[in-house]
Amino acid sequence: MRLHKIKALILDLDDTLLVEEQSALLAFKSCAELVARHYPIAADAFIKQARACARELWYSLPTIAYAKQTGISSWEALWARFTGNTAQMLGLRRLKKFYRSQTWLHTLAHFGIEDRRLAGRCVRKFVSTRRKLHILFEDTLPFLSAIHGKYKLALITNGIPDLQQFKLKKSGLARFFEVITISGELGTAKPDPKLFDHTLTQLGIRAREAVMIGNSLNSDIKGAQAAGIFSIWLRRSQDDNGSTESVKPDYQVKTLNHVLSLLSTS
């Protein structure tokens, strides 16, 4: 693989540069701790049920086709603002209050609790906790600082525009990227090669002059390969994020530091 001819690095955001799923779990945990002050419920059981209720309700809403198309998760919908005037955003914004209140009411009901006031407090607790959490992996800033100015940098992320922009701003990551592509703005999500083609056009480079770095085989790596872009799978944990039999990255690394090694030796 000719990484020495690479002019641009394209990166994923959630669980590649920024801790996403664990941050969501911390927000669920804050709600579990709130409920535990009033009712004897184990935190793990409450978190598991809350996630299940959120997902079940999210998939029952009339907006689910668009949510799946653009990669919006149920836990993101628990704290996004859904700003924007598109029909899709207006629809999500109209359902926001219902979705959040019903998620927590259903979770509490599972444990035999009918407490609308507490459900409302859970709604607010999740939002306030999650909006404060912008945790970077320890190798994120050293990596971006090392490559900044040496390559063109772009980011492709699935999700809600206002949410992803908020994460980038609060984490301080936005300053590193000259191109930021968010699925919710284009109406389609990775692995659709349209996001990658759009990003390449914005960067002004050809596919074989770029490499995609991400944690998801099915979104980041599959999408990059469909667009003809070199791929580096960042496998931070033993969770495959897809099947290695169906999607094979050009490279596999455990940390972003290993990406630096690849770039320097290629």
TAGITA-V973864 format. One record per helix or strand of 3 or more residues. SS is the DSSP state (helix for helix, strand for strand). FROM is the first residue (numbers start at 1). TO is the last residue. If there is no record, write none. Layout:
ss = <SS & SS>
from = <FROM & FROM>
to = <TO & TO>
This chain:
ss = <helix & strand & helix & helix & helix & helix & helix & helix & helix & strand & helix & helix & strand & helix & helix & helix & strand & helix & strand & strand & helix>
from = <3 & 8 & 21 & 43 & 64 & 74 & 87 & 116 & 140 & 151 & 161 & 174 & 179 & 183 & 193 & 207 & 210 & 217 & 230 & 251 & 256>
to = <5 & 11 & 36 & 60 & 70 & 77 & 110 & 130 & 147 & 157 & 171 & 176 & 182 & 186 & 203 & 209 & 214 & 226 & 234 & 253 & 265>
